[in-house]
Amino acid sequence: MLRRMYDWCIAAADKPYALWLMGAVSFAESSFFPIPPDVMLIPMSLARPQKAWLYALVCTVTSVAGGVVGYAIGALLYDSVGQWLINLYGYGDKVEAFRASYAEYGAWIILLKGLTPIPYKLVTITSGFANYNLLLFVIFSVIARGGRFFIVAILLNRYGTWIREAIEKRLGLWVIVATATLVLGFIIAFRLF
């Protein structure tokens, strides 16, 4: 089953809608969707390493745009939608502490959490809720999300063939590693948030 899903993702890179779908996932992940765009970015970049830069750019732009929506949810709709999303992910009791830390460490929070597997929607919603400066939020989001996606692009552009062979040899192992990384990101976010 893993092999079929992997093959489907690789084959989907050639479809005309793949770039749009990846952008939509990246946009949604920054404001409410639980699945990161890496599930499409990595297979698409493996299938077409020469387009990894374009894929990273699309993920960056759409992620920051989705982040602005997440910011708006936190700023305008926190009492209804924002609080519900934060509670859905189990972080409701930590919002006030996180909000207080924004006064002193807002830039670092956005930069560091934007680079990690910690769910970025938590940062975007809380940034709005904490009334963090919107322009600075966008600038730091471009740096953090762009850094994250372009690091993937650099690695897959340069080592894509080798990485693809390694993944295809031990697909199950890499799925476990990716899943563990994602779960670890949620655990770290829960402890740090």
Short mmCIF file of the C-alpha atoms (twelve columns), coordinates in Angstrom:
data_MODEL
# 
_entry.id   MODEL 
# 
loop_
_atom_site.group_PDB 
_atom_site.id 
_atom_site.type_symbol 
_atom_site.label_atom_id 
_atom_site.label_alt_id 
_atom_site.label_comp_id 
_atom_site.label_asym_id 
_atom_site.label_seq_id 
_atom_site.Cartn_x 
_atom_site.Cartn_y 
_atom_site.Cartn_z 
_atom_site.pdbx_PDB_model_num 
ATOM 1   C CA . MET A 1   0.000   0.000  0.000   1 
ATOM 2   C CA . LEU A 2   2.843   2.421  0.834   1 
ATOM 3   C CA . ARG A 3   4.442   1.671  -2.504  1 
ATOM 4   C CA . ARG A 4   1.202   2.458  -4.369  1 
ATOM 5   C CA . MET A 5   0.788   5.781  -2.534  1 
ATOM 6   C CA . TYR A 6   4.420   6.693  -3.177  1 
ATOM 7   C CA . ASP A 7   4.137   5.784  -6.870  1 
ATOM 8   C CA . TRP A 8   0.924   7.815  -7.115  1 
ATOM 9   C CA . CYS A 9   2.659   10.876 -5.593  1 
ATOM 10  C CA . ILE A 10  5.601   10.552 -7.976  1 
ATOM 11  C CA . ALA A 11  3.284   10.132 -10.979 1 
ATOM 12  C CA . ALA A 12  1.120   13.064 -9.812  1 
ATOM 13  C CA . ALA A 13  4.089   15.422 -10.223 1 
ATOM 14  C CA . ASP A 14  3.486   15.310 -13.982 1 
ATOM 15  C CA . LYS A 15  -0.197  16.184 -13.711 1 
ATOM 16  C CA . PRO A 16  -1.227  19.745 -14.602 1 
ATOM 17  C CA . TYR A 17  -3.067  20.196 -11.281 1 
ATOM 18  C CA . ALA A 18  -0.208  19.003 -9.026  1 
ATOM 19  C CA . LEU A 19  1.330   22.431 -8.488  1 
ATOM 20  C CA . TRP A 20  -2.068  23.929 -7.653  1 
ATOM 21  C CA . LEU A 21  -2.885  21.108 -5.261  1 
ATOM 22  C CA . MET A 22  0.453   21.458 -3.482  1 
ATOM 23  C CA . GLY A 23  -0.125  25.208 -3.169  1 
ATOM 24  C CA . ALA A 24  -3.602  24.621 -1.746  1 
ATOM 25  C CA . VAL A 25  -2.235  22.152 0.834   1 
ATOM 26  C CA . SER A 26  0.526   24.596 1.784   1 
ATOM 27  C CA . PHE A 27  -2.000  27.435 2.152   1 
ATOM 28  C CA . ALA A 28  -4.415  25.376 4.236   1 
ATOM 29  C CA . GLU A 29  -1.686  23.892 6.455   1 
ATOM 30  C CA . SER A 30  -0.696  27.356 7.663   1 
ATOM 31  C CA . SER A 31  -4.155  28.156 8.948   1 
ATOM 32  C CA . PHE A 32  -6.180  24.996 9.714   1 
ATOM 33  C CA . PHE A 33  -5.172  21.809 7.821   1 
ATOM 34  C CA . PRO A 34  -3.125  19.184 9.748   1 
ATOM 35  C CA . ILE A 35  -1.045  17.764 6.869   1 
ATOM 36  C CA . PRO A 36  2.145   19.639 5.881   1 
ATOM 37  C CA . PRO A 37  2.907   20.391 2.224   1 
ATOM 38  C CA . ASP A 38  6.025   18.228 2.452   1 
ATOM 39  C CA . VAL A 39  3.867   15.206 1.604   1 
ATOM 40  C CA . MET A 40  3.633   16.671 -1.902  1 
ATOM 41  C CA . LEU A 41  6.764   18.845 -2.051  1 
ATOM 42  C CA . ILE A 42  9.168   15.961 -1.487  1 
ATOM 43  C CA . PRO A 43  7.720   13.447 -3.979  1 
ATOM 44  C CA . MET A 44  7.220   16.146 -6.603  1 
ATOM 45  C CA . SER A 45  10.798  17.363 -6.143  1 
ATOM 46  C CA . LEU A 46  12.083  13.799 -6.313  1 
ATOM 47  C CA . ALA A 47  10.202  13.231 -9.558  1 
ATOM 48  C CA . ARG A 48  11.426  16.511 -11.066 1 
ATOM 49  C CA . PRO A 49  14.510  17.779 -9.184  1 
ATOM 50  C CA . GLN A 50  15.012  20.588 -11.727 1 
ATOM 51  C CA . LYS A 51  11.657  22.077 -10.594 1 
ATOM 52  C CA . ALA A 52  12.385  21.855 -6.862  1 
ATOM 53  C CA . TRP A 53  13.028  25.636 -6.752  1 
ATOM 54  C CA . LEU A 54  9.618   26.398 -8.268  1 
ATOM 55  C CA . TYR A 55  7.933   23.990 -5.864  1 
ATOM 56  C CA . ALA A 56  9.695   25.623 -2.889  1 
ATOM 57  C CA . LEU A 57  8.672   29.083 -4.096  1 
ATOM 58  C CA . VAL A 58  5.025   28.042 -4.474  1 
ATOM 59  C CA . CYS A 59  5.042   26.456 -0.999  1 
ATOM 60  C CA . THR A 60  6.611   29.591 0.491   1 
ATOM 61  C CA . VAL A 61  4.180   32.048 -1.093  1 
ATOM 62  C CA . THR A 62  1.091   29.963 -0.359  1 
ATOM 63  C CA . SER A 63  2.239   29.118 3.164   1 
ATOM 64  C CA . VAL A 64  2.757   32.794 4.006   1 
ATOM 65  C CA . ALA A 65  -0.620  33.667 2.433   1 
ATOM 66  C CA . GLY A 66  -2.239  30.912 4.508   1 
ATOM 67  C CA . GLY A 67  -0.345  32.250 7.508   1 
ATOM 68  C CA . VAL A 68  -2.009  35.638 7.020   1 
ATOM 69  C CA . VAL A 69  -5.383  33.842 7.088   1 
ATOM 70  C CA . GLY A 70  -4.293  32.080 10.298  1 
ATOM 71  C CA . TYR A 71  -3.230  35.453 11.684  1 
ATOM 72  C CA . ALA A 72  -6.676  36.853 10.815  1 
ATOM 73  C CA . ILE A 73  -8.345  33.899 12.543  1 
ATOM 74  C CA . GLY A 74  -6.335  34.671 15.678  1 
ATOM 75  C CA . ALA A 75  -6.881  38.441 15.481  1 
ATOM 76  C CA . LEU A 76  -10.518 38.559 14.419  1 
ATOM 77  C CA . LEU A 77  -12.055 35.187 15.201  1 
ATOM 78  C CA . TYR A 78  -10.081 33.860 18.143  1 
ATOM 79  C CA . ASP A 79  -13.063 33.587 20.467  1 
ATOM 80  C CA . SER A 80  -14.850 31.290 18.031  1 
ATOM 81  C CA . VAL A 81  -12.770 29.658 15.275  1 
ATOM 82  C CA . GLY A 82  -9.266  30.316 16.624  1 
ATOM 83  C CA . GLN A 83  -9.922  28.953 20.083  1 
ATOM 84  C CA . TRP A 84  -11.666 25.914 18.614  1 
ATOM 85  C CA . LEU A 85  -8.653  25.143 16.370  1 
ATOM 86  C CA . ILE A 86  -6.176  25.599 19.222  1 
ATOM 87  C CA . ASN A 87  -8.280  23.322 21.467  1 
ATOM 88  C CA . LEU A 88  -8.626  20.793 18.647  1 
ATOM 89  C CA . TYR A 89  -4.847  20.379 18.672  1 
ATOM 90  C CA . GLY A 90  -4.798  20.206 22.493  1 
ATOM 91  C CA . TYR A 91  -3.034  23.501 23.207  1 
ATOM 92  C CA . GLY A 92  -5.859  25.503 24.775  1 
ATOM 93  C CA . ASP A 93  -4.294  25.648 28.241  1 
ATOM 94  C CA . LYS A 94  -0.970  26.972 26.905  1 
ATOM 95  C CA . VAL A 95  -2.174  29.902 24.800  1 
ATOM 96  C CA . GLU A 96  -1.829  32.558 27.505  1 
ATOM 97  C CA . ALA A 97  1.778   31.586 28.286  1 
ATOM 98  C CA . PHE A 98  2.589   31.549 24.586  1 
ATOM 99  C CA . ARG A 99  0.900   34.930 24.112  1 
ATOM 100 C CA . ALA A 100 2.930   36.441 26.966  1 
ATOM 101 C CA . SER A 101 6.176   35.186 25.473  1 
ATOM 102 C CA . TYR A 102 5.358   36.975 22.193  1 
ATOM 103 C CA . ALA A 103 6.004   40.337 23.823  1 
ATOM 104 C CA . GLU A 104 9.636   39.400 24.376  1 
ATOM 105 C CA . TYR A 105 10.434  36.683 21.815  1 
ATOM 106 C CA . GLY A 106 7.904   37.101 18.965  1 
ATOM 107 C CA . ALA A 107 10.461  37.227 16.139  1 
ATOM 108 C CA . TRP A 108 12.344  34.190 17.429  1 
ATOM 109 C CA . ILE A 109 9.134   32.217 17.911  1 
ATOM 110 C CA . ILE A 110 8.048   32.822 14.321  1 
ATOM 111 C CA . LEU A 111 11.506  32.149 12.875  1 
ATOM 112 C CA . LEU A 112 12.275  29.000 14.841  1 
ATOM 113 C CA . LYS A 113 8.840   27.410 14.798  1 
ATOM 114 C CA . GLY A 114 8.434   28.203 11.108  1 
ATOM 115 C CA . LEU A 115 11.497  26.077 10.341  1 
ATOM 116 C CA . THR A 116 10.476  23.065 12.392  1 
ATOM 117 C CA . PRO A 117 7.853   20.346 12.010  1 
ATOM 118 C CA . ILE A 118 5.840   22.080 14.753  1 
ATOM 119 C CA . PRO A 119 2.404   22.865 13.262  1 
ATOM 120 C CA . TYR A 120 2.764   26.369 11.826  1 
ATOM 121 C CA . LYS A 121 -0.955  27.119 12.171  1 
ATOM 122 C CA . LEU A 122 -0.397  27.380 15.928  1 
ATOM 123 C CA . VAL A 123 2.129   30.158 15.344  1 
ATOM 124 C CA . THR A 124 -0.068  31.999 12.839  1 
ATOM 125 C CA . ILE A 125 -3.233  31.934 14.958  1 
ATOM 126 C CA . THR A 126 -1.379  32.883 18.131  1 
ATOM 127 C CA . SER A 127 0.453   35.704 16.319  1 
ATOM 128 C CA . GLY A 128 -2.901  37.217 15.435  1 
ATOM 129 C CA . PHE A 129 -4.302  36.601 18.898  1 
ATOM 130 C CA . ALA A 130 -1.223  38.264 20.459  1 
ATOM 131 C CA . ASN A 131 -1.585  41.234 18.064  1 
ATOM 132 C CA . TYR A 132 1.963   40.744 16.816  1 
ATOM 133 C CA . ASN A 133 2.939   43.322 14.187  1 
ATOM 134 C CA . LEU A 134 1.470   42.008 10.898  1 
ATOM 135 C CA . LEU A 135 4.285   43.324 8.681   1 
ATOM 136 C CA . LEU A 136 6.944   41.733 10.900  1 
ATOM 137 C CA . PHE A 137 4.912   38.548 11.005  1 
ATOM 138 C CA . VAL A 138 4.891   38.392 7.186   1 
ATOM 139 C CA . ILE A 139 8.610   39.187 6.913   1 
ATOM 140 C CA . PHE A 140 9.597   36.558 9.501   1 
ATOM 141 C CA . SER A 141 7.203   34.045 7.931   1 
ATOM 142 C CA . VAL A 142 8.799   34.528 4.508   1 
ATOM 143 C CA . ILE A 143 12.236  33.965 6.045   1 
ATOM 144 C CA . ALA A 144 11.213  30.922 8.119   1 
ATOM 145 C CA . ARG A 145 8.932   29.164 5.644   1 
ATOM 146 C CA . GLY A 146 11.114  30.047 2.672   1 
ATOM 147 C CA . GLY A 147 14.145  28.746 4.541   1 
ATOM 148 C CA . ARG A 148 12.393  25.507 5.341   1 
ATOM 149 C CA . PHE A 149 11.104  24.845 1.830   1 
ATOM 150 C CA . PHE A 150 14.254  26.006 0.037   1 
ATOM 151 C CA . ILE A 151 16.455  23.782 2.229   1 
ATOM 152 C CA . VAL A 152 14.343  20.864 0.999   1 
ATOM 153 C CA . ALA A 153 14.694  22.169 -2.586  1 
ATOM 154 C CA . ILE A 154 18.481  22.462 -2.299  1 
ATOM 155 C CA . LEU A 155 18.829  18.937 -0.931  1 
ATOM 156 C CA . LEU A 156 16.448  17.379 -3.448  1 
ATOM 157 C CA . ASN A 157 17.857  19.332 -6.385  1 
ATOM 158 C CA . ARG A 158 21.412  18.356 -5.551  1 
ATOM 159 C CA . TYR A 159 20.914  14.849 -4.131  1 
ATOM 160 C CA . GLY A 160 17.473  13.985 -5.515  1 
ATOM 161 C CA . THR A 161 18.528  10.907 -7.457  1 
ATOM 162 C CA . TRP A 162 20.436  9.448  -4.526  1 
ATOM 163 C CA . ILE A 163 17.614  10.313 -2.074  1 
ATOM 164 C CA . ARG A 164 14.990  8.810  -4.389  1 
ATOM 165 C CA . GLU A 165 16.945  5.552  -4.638  1 
ATOM 166 C CA . ALA A 166 17.375  5.436  -0.844  1 
ATOM 167 C CA . ILE A 167 13.670  6.074  -0.272  1 
ATOM 168 C CA . GLU A 168 12.592  3.502  -2.815  1 
ATOM 169 C CA . LYS A 169 14.880  0.854  -1.291  1 
ATOM 170 C CA . ARG A 170 13.524  1.352  2.226   1 
ATOM 171 C CA . LEU A 171 10.175  3.086  1.792   1 
ATOM 172 C CA . GLY A 172 8.692   1.691  5.004   1 
ATOM 173 C CA . LEU A 173 11.614  2.913  7.093   1 
ATOM 174 C CA . TRP A 174 11.377  6.431  5.636   1 
ATOM 175 C CA . VAL A 175 7.628   6.581  6.223   1 
ATOM 176 C CA . ILE A 176 8.254   5.630  9.865   1 
ATOM 177 C CA . VAL A 177 10.975  8.313  10.148  1 
ATOM 178 C CA . ALA A 178 8.697   10.958 8.596   1 
ATOM 179 C CA . THR A 179 5.782   9.973  10.827  1 
ATOM 180 C CA . ALA A 180 7.996   9.974  13.918  1 
ATOM 181 C CA . THR A 181 9.298   13.436 12.997  1 
ATOM 182 C CA . LEU A 182 5.763   14.748 12.606  1 
ATOM 183 C CA . VAL A 183 4.637   13.210 15.913  1 
ATOM 184 C CA . LEU A 184 7.771   14.548 17.611  1 
ATOM 185 C CA . GLY A 185 6.932   17.999 16.230  1 
ATOM 186 C CA . PHE A 186 3.476   17.816 17.814  1 
ATOM 187 C CA . ILE A 187 4.974   16.637 21.130  1 
ATOM 188 C CA . ILE A 188 7.579   19.410 21.130  1 
ATOM 189 C CA . ALA A 189 4.926   21.965 20.231  1 
ATOM 190 C CA . PHE A 190 2.773   20.717 23.075  1 
ATOM 191 C CA . ARG A 191 5.597   21.079 25.558  1 
ATOM 192 C CA . LEU A 192 6.890   24.417 24.266  1 
ATOM 193 C CA . PHE A 193 3.637   26.069 23.279  1 
# 
